[in-house]
């Protein structure tokens, strides 16, 4: 859970930078920024893998550049869910916002996780340690 929250903060920073740099990307409040970052994390965990599998041939033909289109579509989907608080005026602002968020995540990954955390996948498990006790 801690890893998800750290990634959500990193995405929030990227979305904030995108709203400062990219015309057509706007947040109405700080709460909208936080909601967008959390929702983008959930959508990237659920919808994005399905789209990546469905568009794999196009991604191969474009040498992976189509992933930027998918990332832009995920940002547009988040703005559709948060209609009045997170505004993206079209595909191209979403596309460039995806580039800013991706670059921000890439740069901040050097500071957030140490060398031992590079490429690690977090698996959350719960074990019963006694009667009625879980950890």
N, CA, C and O atoms as CSV, one atom per row, in Angstrom:
chain,resi,resn,atom,element,x,y,z
A,1,UNK,N,N,0.817,-1.192,0.000
A,1,UNK,CA,C,0.000,0.000,0.000
A,1,UNK,C,C,0.867,1.265,0.000
A,1,UNK,O,O,0.540,2.267,-0.636
A,2,UNK,N,N,1.982,1.183,0.736
A,2,UNK,CA,C,2.876,2.333,0.792
A,2,UNK,C,C,3.450,2.639,-0.589
A,2,UNK,O,O,3.586,3.803,-0.966
A,3,UNK,N,N,3.786,1.588,-1.346
A,3,UNK,CA,C,4.320,1.783,-2.690
A,3,UNK,C,C,3.316,2.458,-3.607
A,3,UNK,O,O,3.682,3.324,-4.402
A,4,UNK,N,N,2.037,2.063,-3.501
A,4,UNK,CA,C,0.991,2.684,-4.322
A,4,UNK,C,C,0.856,4.161,-3.983
A,4,UNK,O,O,0.721,4.996,-4.877
A,5,UNK,N,N,0.891,4.486,-2.694
A,5,UNK,CA,C,0.753,5.889,-2.293
A,5,UNK,C,C,1.950,6.721,-2.743
A,5,UNK,O,O,1.790,7.876,-3.140
A,6,UNK,N,N,3.139,6.147,-2.685
A,6,UNK,CA,C,4.324,6.869,-3.155
A,6,UNK,C,C,4.218,7.118,-4.653
A,6,UNK,O,O,4.513,8.215,-5.127
A,7,UNK,N,N,3.791,6.087,-5.407
A,7,UNK,CA,C,3.613,6.264,-6.851
A,7,UNK,C,C,2.517,7.284,-7.146
A,7,UNK,O,O,2.622,8.043,-8.110
A,8,UNK,N,N,1.464,7.309,-6.324
A,8,UNK,CA,C,0.384,8.287,-6.518
A,8,UNK,C,C,0.897,9.706,-6.290
A,8,UNK,O,O,0.501,10.629,-7.003
A,9,UNK,N,N,1.767,9.887,-5.308
A,9,UNK,CA,C,2.350,11.211,-5.069
A,9,UNK,C,C,3.226,11.622,-6.243
A,9,UNK,O,O,3.200,12.778,-6.665
A,10,UNK,N,N,4.003,10.680,-6.771
A,10,UNK,CA,C,4.853,10.977,-7.923
A,10,UNK,C,C,3.990,11.348,-9.132
A,10,UNK,O,O,4.311,12.293,-9.853
A,11,UNK,N,N,2.899,10.614,-9.357
A,11,UNK,CA,C,1.989,10.929,-10.463
A,11,UNK,C,C,1.324,12.278,-10.232
A,11,UNK,O,O,1.118,13.036,-11.180
A,12,UNK,N,N,0.984,12.589,-8.977
A,12,UNK,CA,C,0.383,13.889,-8.672
A,12,UNK,C,C,1.346,15.023,-9.013
A,12,UNK,O,O,0.930,16.053,-9.544
A,13,UNK,N,N,2.618,14.838,-8.712
A,13,UNK,CA,C,3.614,15.852,-9.069
A,13,UNK,C,C,3.687,15.990,-10.586
A,13,UNK,O,O,3.752,17.103,-11.109
A,14,UNK,N,N,3.676,14.861,-11.292
A,14,UNK,CA,C,3.707,14.899,-12.757
A,14,UNK,C,C,2.476,15.572,-13.338
A,14,UNK,O,O,2.590,16.356,-14.280
A,15,UNK,N,N,1.305,15.281,-12.794
A,15,UNK,CA,C,0.079,15.925,-13.280
A,15,UNK,C,C,0.095,17.422,-12.987
A,15,UNK,O,O,-0.361,18.223,-13.803
A,16,UNK,N,N,0.617,17.795,-11.825
A,16,UNK,CA,C,0.709,19.220,-11.489
A,16,UNK,C,C,1.649,19.930,-12.470
A,16,UNK,O,O,1.338,21.012,-12.967
A,17,UNK,N,N,2.804,19.307,-12.741
A,17,UNK,CA,C,3.730,19.898,-13.721
A,17,UNK,C,C,3.085,19.988,-15.102
A,17,UNK,O,O,3.271,20.977,-15.811
A,18,UNK,N,N,2.333,18.966,-15.482
A,18,UNK,CA,C,1.653,18.984,-16.772
A,18,UNK,C,C,0.644,20.120,-16.834
A,18,UNK,O,O,0.494,20.761,-17.874
A,19,UNK,N,N,-0.049,20.373,-15.731
A,19,UNK,CA,C,-1.020,21.480,-15.731
A,19,UNK,C,C,-0.322,22.835,-15.819
A,19,UNK,O,O,-0.914,23.807,-16.289
A,20,UNK,N,N,0.928,22.904,-15.373
A,20,UNK,CA,C,1.686,24.146,-15.471
A,20,UNK,C,C,2.289,24.334,-16.865
A,20,UNK,O,O,2.414,25.464,-17.337
A,21,UNK,N,N,2.662,23.236,-17.526
A,21,UNK,CA,C,3.396,23.305,-18.787
A,21,UNK,C,C,2.482,23.183,-20.005
A,21,UNK,O,O,2.640,23.922,-20.977
A,22,UNK,N,N,1.532,22.256,-19.954
A,22,UNK,CA,C,0.736,21.908,-21.135
A,22,UNK,C,C,-0.541,22.738,-21.161
A,22,UNK,O,O,-1.343,22.649,-20.232
A,23,UNK,N,N,-0.748,23.540,-22.196
A,23,UNK,CA,C,-2.018,24.249,-22.305
A,23,UNK,C,C,-3.145,23.248,-22.567
A,23,UNK,O,O,-2.996,22.325,-23.367
A,24,UNK,N,N,-4.261,23.443,-21.887
A,24,UNK,CA,C,-5.402,22.547,-22.059
A,24,UNK,C,C,-5.533,21.519,-20.959
A,24,UNK,O,O,-6.459,20.709,-20.989
A,25,UNK,N,N,-4.626,21.524,-19.980
A,25,UNK,CA,C,-4.711,20.643,-18.819
A,25,UNK,C,C,-4.863,21.536,-17.603
A,25,UNK,O,O,-4.018,22.394,-17.343
A,26,UNK,N,N,-5.948,21.333,-16.855
A,26,UNK,CA,C,-6.257,22.246,-15.754
A,26,UNK,C,C,-6.924,21.499,-14.608
A,26,UNK,O,O,-7.748,20.609,-14.815
A,27,UNK,N,N,-6.543,21.889,-13.384
A,27,UNK,CA,C,-7.171,21.377,-12.166
A,27,UNK,C,C,-7.896,22.512,-11.478
A,27,UNK,O,O,-7.386,23.630,-11.407
A,28,UNK,N,N,-9.087,22.228,-10.970
A,28,UNK,CA,C,-9.866,23.252,-10.262
A,28,UNK,C,C,-9.450,23.390,-8.800
A,28,UNK,O,O,-9.651,24.441,-8.192
A,29,UNK,N,N,-8.863,22.318,-8.227
A,29,UNK,CA,C,-8.480,22.367,-6.814
A,29,UNK,C,C,-7.382,21.341,-6.547
A,29,UNK,O,O,-7.078,20.492,-7.385
A,30,UNK,N,N,-6.808,21.443,-5.376
A,30,UNK,CA,C,-5.798,20.472,-4.957
A,30,UNK,C,C,-6.430,19.104,-4.755
A,30,UNK,O,O,-5.810,18.083,-5.055
A,31,UNK,N,N,-7.649,19.076,-4.253
A,31,UNK,CA,C,-8.363,17.813,-4.086
A,31,UNK,C,C,-8.574,17.110,-5.417
A,31,UNK,O,O,-8.498,15.884,-5.498
A,32,UNK,N,N,-8.837,17.887,-6.458
A,32,UNK,CA,C,-8.998,17.302,-7.793
A,32,UNK,C,C,-7.692,16.700,-8.277
A,32,UNK,O,O,-7.696,15.653,-8.923
A,33,UNK,N,N,-6.576,17.347,-7.973
A,33,UNK,CA,C,-5.266,16.823,-8.341
A,33,UNK,C,C,-5.007,15.493,-7.642
A,33,UNK,O,O,-4.542,14.542,-8.270
A,34,UNK,N,N,-5.301,15.423,-6.360
A,34,UNK,CA,C,-5.101,14.192,-5.600
A,34,UNK,C,C,-6.025,13.095,-6.110
A,34,UNK,O,O,-5.602,11.951,-6.273
A,35,UNK,N,N,-7.292,13.442,-6.362
A,35,UNK,CA,C,-8.244,12.458,-6.884
A,35,UNK,C,C,-7.808,11.952,-8.249
A,35,UNK,O,O,-7.920,10.759,-8.532
A,36,UNK,N,N,-7.311,12.847,-9.100
A,36,UNK,CA,C,-6.856,12.446,-10.432
A,36,UNK,C,C,-5.661,11.505,-10.336
A,36,UNK,O,O,-5.585,10.526,-11.078
A,37,UNK,N,N,-4.728,11.789,-9.432
A,37,UNK,CA,C,-3.549,10.926,-9.281
A,37,UNK,C,C,-3.949,9.539,-8.789
A,37,UNK,O,O,-3.450,8.535,-9.297
A,38,UNK,N,N,-4.839,9.474,-7.812
A,38,UNK,CA,C,-5.284,8.177,-7.305
A,38,UNK,C,C,-6.075,7.412,-8.358
A,38,UNK,O,O,-5.876,6.211,-8.541
A,39,UNK,N,N,-6.975,8.111,-9.050
A,39,UNK,CA,C,-7.772,7.459,-10.084
A,39,UNK,C,C,-6.903,7.003,-11.251
A,39,UNK,O,O,-7.137,5.935,-11.817
A,40,UNK,N,N,-5.908,7.798,-11.613
A,40,UNK,CA,C,-4.997,7.398,-12.685
A,40,UNK,C,C,-4.224,6.142,-12.291
A,40,UNK,O,O,-3.978,5.275,-13.129
A,41,UNK,N,N,-3.843,6.043,-11.029
A,41,UNK,CA,C,-3.169,4.833,-10.555
A,41,UNK,C,C,-4.049,3.601,-10.671
A,41,UNK,O,O,-3.583,2.536,-11.077
A,42,UNK,N,N,-5.313,3.739,-10.318
A,42,UNK,CA,C,-6.246,2.609,-10.404
A,42,UNK,C,C,-6.508,2.247,-11.864
A,42,UNK,O,O,-6.505,1.070,-12.224
A,43,UNK,N,N,-6.734,3.256,-12.702
A,43,UNK,CA,C,-6.996,2.998,-14.121
A,43,UNK,C,C,-5.775,2.382,-14.791
A,43,UNK,O,O,-5.911,1.488,-15.626
A,44,UNK,N,N,-4.581,2.854,-14.432
A,44,UNK,CA,C,-3.367,2.267,-14.998
A,44,UNK,C,C,-3.179,0.821,-14.548
A,44,UNK,O,O,-2.539,0.034,-15.245
A,45,UNK,N,N,-3.728,0.469,-13.398
A,45,UNK,CA,C,-3.600,-0.903,-12.918
A,45,UNK,C,C,-4.654,-1.826,-13.521
A,45,UNK,O,O,-4.429,-3.032,-13.616
A,46,UNK,N,N,-5.799,-1.282,-13.931
A,46,UNK,CA,C,-6.896,-2.125,-14.405
A,46,UNK,C,C,-7.089,-2.037,-15.917
A,46,UNK,O,O,-7.073,-3.062,-16.600
A,47,UNK,N,N,-7.268,-0.839,-16.445
A,47,UNK,CA,C,-7.628,-0.660,-17.855
A,47,UNK,C,C,-6.400,-0.707,-18.766
A,47,UNK,O,O,-6.443,-1.331,-19.826
A,48,UNK,N,N,-5.331,-0.069,-18.371
A,48,UNK,CA,C,-4.144,0.050,-19.219
A,48,UNK,C,C,-3.573,-1.304,-19.648
A,48,UNK,O,O,-3.243,-1.460,-20.824
A,49,UNK,N,N,-3.440,-2.298,-18.751
A,49,UNK,CA,C,-2.910,-3.591,-19.213
A,49,UNK,C,C,-3.789,-4.254,-20.280
A,49,UNK,O,O,-3.274,-4.901,-21.192
A,50,UNK,N,N,-5.087,-4.098,-20.168
A,50,UNK,CA,C,-5.990,-4.668,-21.170
A,50,UNK,C,C,-5.762,-3.995,-22.518
A,50,UNK,O,O,-5.687,-4.668,-23.546
A,51,UNK,N,N,-5.650,-2.665,-22.515
A,51,UNK,CA,C,-5.398,-1.958,-23.768
A,51,UNK,C,C,-4.034,-2.308,-24.356
A,51,UNK,O,O,-3.887,-2.405,-25.575
A,52,UNK,N,N,-3.062,-2.492,-23.513
A,52,UNK,CA,C,-1.727,-2.847,-24.004
A,52,UNK,C,C,-1.764,-4.207,-24.698
A,52,UNK,O,O,-1.152,-4.387,-25.751
A,53,UNK,N,N,-2.474,-5.151,-24.115
A,53,UNK,CA,C,-2.584,-6.476,-24.745
A,53,UNK,C,C,-3.338,-6.387,-26.066
A,53,UNK,O,O,-2.933,-6.993,-27.058
A,54,UNK,N,N,-4.442,-5.626,-26.081
A,54,UNK,CA,C,-5.245,-5.522,-27.300
A,54,UNK,C,C,-4.518,-4.795,-28.431
A,54,UNK,O,O,-4.758,-5.077,-29.605
A,55,UNK,N,N,-3.645,-3.875,-28.086
A,55,UNK,CA,C,-2.954,-3.081,-29.109
A,55,UNK,C,C,-1.498,-3.502,-29.290
A,55,UNK,O,O,-0.696,-2.739,-29.828
A,56,UNK,N,N,-1.156,-4.692,-28.851
A,56,UNK,CA,C,0.234,-5.149,-28.922
A,56,UNK,C,C,0.813,-5.111,-30.339
A,56,UNK,O,O,1.954,-4.680,-30.505
A,57,UNK,N,N,0.072,-5.546,-31.372
A,57,UNK,CA,C,0.657,-5.461,-32.725
A,57,UNK,C,C,0.983,-4.026,-33.152
A,57,UNK,O,O,2.019,-3.787,-33.772
A,58,UNK,N,N,0.110,-3.076,-32.828
A,58,UNK,CA,C,0.378,-1.674,-33.171
A,58,UNK,C,C,1.589,-1.166,-32.390
A,58,UNK,O,O,2.418,-0.428,-32.923
A,59,UNK,N,N,1.681,-1.563,-31.137
A,59,UNK,CA,C,2.819,-1.155,-30.313
A,59,UNK,C,C,4.123,-1.699,-30.888
A,59,UNK,O,O,5.135,-0.999,-30.904
A,60,UNK,N,N,4.105,-2.922,-31.352
A,60,UNK,CA,C,5.314,-3.483,-31.980
A,60,UNK,C,C,5.677,-2.737,-33.255
A,60,UNK,O,O,6.846,-2.431,-33.488
A,61,UNK,N,N,4.679,-2.446,-34.079
A,61,UNK,CA,C,4.950,-1.740,-35.338
A,61,UNK,C,C,5.511,-0.341,-35.112
A,61,UNK,O,O,6.334,0.136,-35.894
A,62,UNK,N,N,5.068,0.311,-34.047
A,62,UNK,CA,C,5.536,1.673,-33.767
A,62,UNK,C,C,6.724,1.691,-32.812
A,62,UNK,O,O,7.124,2.747,-32.322
A,63,UNK,N,N,7.283,0.507,-32.554
A,63,UNK,CA,C,8.441,0.374,-31.655
A,63,UNK,C,C,8.165,0.942,-30.265
A,63,UNK,O,O,9.049,1.535,-29.647
A,64,UNK,N,N,6.954,0.762,-29.780
A,64,UNK,CA,C,6.586,1.171,-28.429
A,64,UNK,C,C,6.026,2.566,-28.304
A,64,UNK,O,O,5.540,2.936,-27.235
A,65,UNK,N,N,6.079,3.351,-29.358
A,65,UNK,CA,C,5.588,4.730,-29.264
A,65,UNK,C,C,4.078,4.796,-29.075
A,65,UNK,O,O,3.567,5.797,-28.573
A,66,UNK,N,N,3.355,3.751,-29.468
A,66,UNK,CA,C,1.909,3.749,-29.280
A,66,UNK,C,C,1.542,3.742,-27.798
A,66,UNK,O,O,0.417,4.090,-27.442
A,67,UNK,N,N,2.472,3.351,-26.931
A,67,UNK,CA,C,2.210,3.399,-25.495
A,67,UNK,C,C,1.946,4.825,-25.029
A,67,UNK,O,O,1.202,5.032,-24.071
A,68,UNK,N,N,2.548,5.814,-25.696
A,68,UNK,CA,C,2.254,7.209,-25.361
A,68,UNK,C,C,0.799,7.550,-25.663
A,68,UNK,O,O,0.167,8.309,-24.928
A,69,UNK,N,N,0.272,6.987,-26.745
A,69,UNK,CA,C,-1.139,7.193,-27.077
A,69,UNK,C,C,-2.014,6.571,-25.999
A,69,UNK,O,O,-2.990,7.179,-25.559
A,70,UNK,N,N,-1.668,5.359,-25.574
A,70,UNK,CA,C,-2.444,4.697,-24.516
A,70,UNK,C,C,-2.388,5.508,-23.230
A,70,UNK,O,O,-3.410,5.682,-22.565
A,71,UNK,N,N,-1.208,6.008,-22.870
A,71,UNK,CA,C,-1.087,6.826,-21.653
A,71,UNK,C,C,-1.924,8.101,-21.761
A,71,UNK,O,O,-2.554,8.511,-20.786
A,72,UNK,N,N,-1.936,8.725,-22.933
A,72,UNK,CA,C,-2.780,9.905,-23.136
A,72,UNK,C,C,-4.251,9.571,-23.003
A,72,UNK,O,O,-5.020,10.342,-22.430
A,73,UNK,N,N,-4.646,8.415,-23.535
A,73,UNK,CA,C,-6.045,7.998,-23.402
A,73,UNK,C,C,-6.419,7.740,-21.947
A,73,UNK,O,O,-7.556,7.995,-21.548
A,74,UNK,N,N,-5.484,7.241,-21.153
A,74,UNK,CA,C,-5.762,7.020,-19.729
A,74,UNK,C,C,-5.974,8.358,-19.012
A,74,UNK,O,O,-6.830,8.464,-18.134
A,75,UNK,N,N,-5.202,9.365,-19.384
A,75,UNK,CA,C,-5.384,10.688,-18.786
A,75,UNK,C,C,-6.724,11.277,-19.210
A,75,UNK,O,O,-7.407,11.910,-18.406
A,76,UNK,N,N,-7.102,11.071,-20.473
A,76,UNK,CA,C,-8.418,11.542,-20.922
A,76,UNK,C,C,-9.541,10.818,-20.198
A,76,UNK,O,O,-10.562,11.427,-19.878
A,77,UNK,N,N,-9.372,9.537,-19.937
A,77,UNK,CA,C,-10.389,8.783,-19.202
A,77,UNK,C,C,-10.548,9.318,-17.785
A,77,UNK,O,O,-11.667,9.437,-17.285
A,78,UNK,N,N,-9.435,9.639,-17.141
A,78,UNK,CA,C,-9.501,10.232,-15.795
A,78,UNK,C,C,-10.224,11.574,-15.848
A,78,UNK,O,O,-11.035,11.871,-14.972
A,79,UNK,N,N,-9.940,12.383,-16.860
A,79,UNK,CA,C,-10.609,13.687,-16.956
A,79,UNK,C,C,-12.097,13.512,-17.244
A,79,UNK,O,O,-12.901,14.359,-16.856
A,80,UNK,N,N,-12.474,12.427,-17.920
A,80,UNK,CA,C,-13.893,12.166,-18.161
A,80,UNK,C,C,-14.601,11.820,-16.855
A,80,UNK,O,O,-15.730,12.254,-16.626
A,81,UNK,N,N,-13.935,11.031,-15.989
A,81,UNK,CA,C,-14.522,10.692,-14.693
A,81,UNK,C,C,-14.617,11.905,-13.779
A,81,UNK,O,O,-15.580,12.038,-13.024
A,82,UNK,N,N,-13.631,12.787,-13.840
A,82,UNK,CA,C,-13.595,13.981,-12.982
A,82,UNK,C,C,-13.918,15.219,-13.822
A,82,UNK,O,O,-13.136,16.168,-13.864
A,83,UNK,N,N,-15.053,15.202,-14.478
A,83,UNK,CA,C,-15.417,16.194,-15.495
A,83,UNK,C,C,-15.245,17.653,-15.059
A,83,UNK,O,O,-14.647,18.445,-15.787
A,84,UNK,N,N,-15.750,18.005,-13.910
A,84,UNK,CA,C,-15.758,19.417,-13.521
A,84,UNK,C,C,-14.514,19.863,-12.773
A,84,UNK,O,O,-14.299,21.062,-12.593
A,85,UNK,N,N,-13.688,18.913,-12.331
A,85,UNK,CA,C,-12.542,19.310,-11.521
A,85,UNK,C,C,-11.193,19.107,-12.210
A,85,UNK,O,O,-10.217,19.771,-11.859
A,86,UNK,N,N,-11.126,18.206,-13.178
A,86,UNK,CA,C,-9.900,17.967,-13.940
A,86,UNK,C,C,-10.273,18.073,-15.411
A,86,UNK,O,O,-11.023,17.248,-15.933
A,87,UNK,N,N,-9.745,19.091,-16.072
A,87,UNK,CA,C,-10.151,19.383,-17.442
A,87,UNK,C,C,-8.977,19.163,-18.386
A,87,UNK,O,O,-7.901,19.735,-18.214
A,88,UNK,N,N,-9.211,18.314,-19.394
A,88,UNK,CA,C,-8.269,18.107,-20.493
A,88,UNK,C,C,-9.058,18.397,-21.756
A,88,UNK,O,O,-10.077,17.758,-22.016
A,89,UNK,N,N,-8.590,19.360,-22.545
A,89,UNK,CA,C,-9.397,19.873,-23.665
A,89,UNK,C,C,-9.333,19.034,-24.933
A,89,UNK,O,O,-10.002,19.370,-25.910
A,90,UNK,N,N,-8.562,17.966,-24.955
A,90,UNK,CA,C,-8.512,17.143,-26.149
A,90,UNK,C,C,-7.423,16.098,-26.059
A,90,UNK,O,O,-6.778,15.931,-25.024
A,91,UNK,N,N,-7.228,15.390,-27.176
A,91,UNK,CA,C,-6.246,14.312,-27.179
A,91,UNK,C,C,-4.815,14.829,-27.059
A,91,UNK,O,O,-4.027,14.282,-26.288
A,92,UNK,N,N,-4.470,15.873,-27.809
A,92,UNK,CA,C,-3.082,16.337,-27.794
A,92,UNK,C,C,-2.641,16.879,-26.440
A,92,UNK,O,O,-1.521,16.585,-26.022
A,93,UNK,N,N,-3.461,17.656,-25.731
A,93,UNK,CA,C,-3.049,18.003,-24.368
A,93,UNK,C,C,-2.869,16.774,-23.472
A,93,UNK,O,O,-1.956,16.736,-22.646
A,94,UNK,N,N,-3.740,15.766,-23.634
A,94,UNK,CA,C,-3.588,14.536,-22.848
A,94,UNK,C,C,-2.301,13.800,-23.236
A,94,UNK,O,O,-1.604,13.267,-22.373
A,95,UNK,N,N,-1.993,13.775,-24.523
A,95,UNK,CA,C,-0.779,13.123,-25.021
A,95,UNK,C,C,0.464,13.780,-24.425
A,95,UNK,O,O,1.352,13.091,-23.923
A,96,UNK,N,N,0.526,15.112,-24.478
A,96,UNK,CA,C,1.693,15.806,-23.941
A,96,UNK,C,C,1.735,15.744,-22.419
A,96,UNK,O,O,2.816,15.721,-21.831
A,97,UNK,N,N,0.572,15.717,-21.777
A,97,UNK,CA,C,0.536,15.528,-20.322
A,97,UNK,C,C,1.084,14.148,-19.962
A,97,UNK,O,O,1.791,14.001,-18.965
A,98,UNK,N,N,0.760,13.135,-20.771
A,98,UNK,CA,C,1.293,11.794,-20.531
A,98,UNK,C,C,2.813,11.782,-20.642
A,98,UNK,O,O,3.485,11.090,-19.877
A,99,UNK,N,N,3.356,12.540,-21.581
A,99,UNK,CA,C,4.815,12.631,-21.700
A,99,UNK,C,C,5.411,13.288,-20.457
A,99,UNK,O,O,6.419,12.817,-19.930
A,100,UNK,N,N,4.797,14.368,-19.988
A,100,UNK,CA,C,5.304,15.065,-18.791
A,100,UNK,C,C,5.217,14.154,-17.570
A,100,UNK,O,O,6.163,14.079,-16.787
A,101,UNK,N,N,4.091,13.460,-17.400
A,101,UNK,CA,C,3.926,12.558,-16.252
A,101,UNK,C,C,4.940,11.418,-16.336
A,101,UNK,O,O,5.536,11.041,-15.327
A,102,UNK,N,N,5.135,10.875,-17.525
A,102,UNK,CA,C,6.107,9.796,-17.691
A,102,UNK,C,C,7.536,10.235,-17.386
A,102,UNK,O,O,8.275,9.529,-16.699
A,103,UNK,N,N,7.917,11.392,-17.893
A,103,UNK,CA,C,9.263,11.903,-17.604
A,103,UNK,C,C,9.443,12.210,-16.124
A,103,UNK,O,O,10.495,11.929,-15.550
A,104,UNK,N,N,8.420,12.783,-15.511
A,104,UNK,CA,C,8.484,13.078,-14.072
A,104,UNK,C,C,8.632,11.797,-13.268
A,104,UNK,O,O,9.435,11.734,-12.337
A,105,UNK,N,N,7.862,10.775,-13.624
A,105,UNK,CA,C,7.956,9.490,-12.915
A,105,UNK,C,C,9.334,8.876,-13.100
A,105,UNK,O,O,9.900,8.314,-12.162
A,106,UNK,N,N,9.871,8.983,-14.305
A,106,UNK,CA,C,11.184,8.422,-14.578
A,106,UNK,C,C,12.265,9.137,-13.763
A,106,UNK,O,O,13.128,8.489,-13.170
A,107,UNK,N,N,12.216,10.472,-13.734
A,107,UNK,CA,C,13.224,11.244,-12.992
A,107,UNK,C,C,13.089,11.001,-11.490
A,107,UNK,O,O,14.088,10.808,-10.798
A,108,UNK,N,N,11.856,11.010,-10.989
A,108,UNK,CA,C,11.661,10.861,-9.542
A,108,UNK,C,C,11.905,9.441,-9.055
A,108,UNK,O,O,12.133,9.234,-7.864
A,109,UNK,N,N,11.863,8.458,-9.950
A,109,UNK,CA,C,12.121,7.080,-9.519
A,109,UNK,C,C,13.545,6.921,-9.004
A,109,UNK,O,O,13.822,6.015,-8.217
A,110,UNK,N,N,14.440,7.781,-9.436
A,110,UNK,CA,C,15.804,7.747,-8.926
A,110,UNK,C,C,15.902,8.206,-7.483
A,110,UNK,O,O,16.812,7.800,-6.761
A,111,UNK,N,N,14.965,9.053,-7.057
A,111,UNK,CA,C,14.995,9.553,-5.682
A,111,UNK,C,C,14.082,8.763,-4.748
A,111,UNK,O,O,14.380,8.616,-3.563
A,112,UNK,N,N,12.994,8.265,-5.270
A,112,UNK,CA,C,12.001,7.615,-4.406
A,112,UNK,C,C,12.482,6.271,-3.916
A,112,UNK,O,O,12.437,6.003,-2.716
A,113,UNK,N,N,12.939,5.421,-4.811
A,113,UNK,CA,C,13.387,4.084,-4.420
A,113,UNK,C,C,14.888,3.974,-4.534
A,113,UNK,O,O,15.489,4.531,-5.453
A,114,UNK,N,N,15.498,3.260,-3.610
A,114,UNK,CA,C,16.924,3.029,-3.676
A,114,UNK,C,C,17.248,2.001,-4.742
A,114,UNK,O,O,16.342,1.466,-5.382
A,115,UNK,N,N,18.524,1.719,-4.943
A,115,UNK,CA,C,18.917,0.756,-5.979
A,115,UNK,C,C,18.333,-0.633,-5.751
A,115,UNK,O,O,18.110,-1.375,-6.708
A,116,UNK,N,N,18.083,-0.992,-4.490
A,116,UNK,CA,C,17.535,-2.313,-4.211
A,116,UNK,C,C,16.057,-2.425,-4.593
A,116,UNK,O,O,15.531,-3.536,-4.654
A,117,UNK,N,N,15.374,-1.305,-4.853
A,117,UNK,CA,C,13.952,-1.331,-5.197
A,117,UNK,C,C,13.692,-1.225,-6.692
A,117,UNK,O,O,12.532,-1.237,-7.104
A,118,UNK,N,N,14.715,-1.121,-7.510
A,118,UNK,CA,C,14.525,-0.963,-8.953
A,118,UNK,C,C,13.884,-2.216,-9.544
A,118,UNK,O,O,14.406,-3.320,-9.388
A,119,UNK,N,N,12.767,-2.042,-10.212
A,119,UNK,CA,C,12.109,-3.147,-10.890
A,119,UNK,C,C,11.395,-4.123,-9.974
A,119,UNK,O,O,10.957,-5.180,-10.426
A,120,UNK,N,N,11.269,-3.796,-8.708
A,120,UNK,CA,C,10.620,-4.696,-7.771
A,120,UNK,C,C,9.113,-4.598,-7.899
A,120,UNK,O,O,8.564,-3.509,-8.064
A,121,UNK,N,N,8.454,-5.730,-7.824
A,121,UNK,CA,C,7.000,-5.773,-7.837
A,121,UNK,C,C,6.542,-6.071,-6.421
A,121,UNK,O,O,6.956,-7.067,-5.829
A,122,UNK,N,N,5.687,-5.213,-5.875
A,122,UNK,CA,C,5.185,-5.415,-4.522
A,122,UNK,C,C,4.013,-6.383,-4.545
A,122,UNK,O,O,3.071,-6.218,-5.320
A,123,UNK,N,N,4.082,-7.391,-3.687
A,123,UNK,CA,C,2.985,-8.337,-3.515
A,123,UNK,C,C,2.539,-8.233,-2.065
A,123,UNK,O,O,3.338,-8.416,-1.147
A,124,UNK,N,N,1.271,-7.940,-1.864
A,124,UNK,CA,C,0.740,-7.786,-0.518
A,124,UNK,C,C,0.088,-9.098,-0.118
A,124,UNK,O,O,-0.835,-9.568,-0.782
A,125,UNK,N,N,0.568,-9.686,0.965
A,125,UNK,CA,C,-0.013,-10.915,1.474
A,125,UNK,C,C,-0.352,-10.728,2.942
A,125,UNK,O,O,0.266,-9.926,3.643
A,126,UNK,N,N,-1.330,-11.472,3.388
A,126,UNK,CA,C,-1.690,-11.443,4.805
A,126,UNK,C,C,-1.569,-12.870,5.342
A,126,UNK,O,O,-2.004,-13.824,4.698
A,127,UNK,N,N,-0.973,-13.001,6.525
A,127,UNK,CA,C,-0.818,-14.295,7.161
A,127,UNK,C,C,-1.483,-14.266,8.529
A,127,UNK,O,O,-1.448,-13.260,9.237
A,128,UNK,N,N,-2.081,-15.383,8.877
A,128,UNK,CA,C,-2.669,-15.477,10.194
A,128,UNK,C,C,-1.569,-15.901,11.150
A,128,UNK,O,O,-0.952,-16.953,10.980
A,129,UNK,N,N,-1.327,-15.067,12.163
A,129,UNK,CA,C,-0.248,-15.342,13.120
A,129,UNK,C,C,-0.779,-15.912,14.427
A,129,UNK,O,O,-0.004,-16.274,15.312
A,130,UNK,N,N,-2.053,-15.988,14.544
A,130,UNK,CA,C,-2.668,-16.525,15.753
A,130,UNK,C,C,-4.179,-16.423,15.595
A,130,UNK,O,O,-4.674,-15.971,14.562
A,131,UNK,N,N,-4.901,-16.840,16.612
A,131,UNK,CA,C,-6.355,-16.766,16.516
A,131,UNK,C,C,-6.819,-15.307,16.410
A,131,UNK,O,O,-6.657,-14.516,17.340
A,132,UNK,N,N,-7.388,-14.982,15.275
A,132,UNK,CA,C,-7.905,-13.619,15.052
A,132,UNK,C,C,-6.830,-12.579,14.792
A,132,UNK,O,O,-7.140,-11.388,14.756
A,133,UNK,N,N,-5.587,-12.981,14.611
A,133,UNK,CA,C,-4.487,-12.033,14.379
A,133,UNK,C,C,-3.954,-12.218,12.963
A,133,UNK,O,O,-3.595,-13.322,12.553
A,134,UNK,N,N,-3.913,-11.118,12.235
A,134,UNK,CA,C,-3.407,-11.140,10.872
A,134,UNK,C,C,-2.322,-10.076,10.732
A,134,UNK,O,O,-2.387,-9.024,11.367
A,135,UNK,N,N,-1.359,-10.352,9.923
A,135,UNK,CA,C,-0.340,-9.333,9.631
A,135,UNK,C,C,0.015,-9.368,8.171
A,135,UNK,O,O,0.855,-8.589,7.722
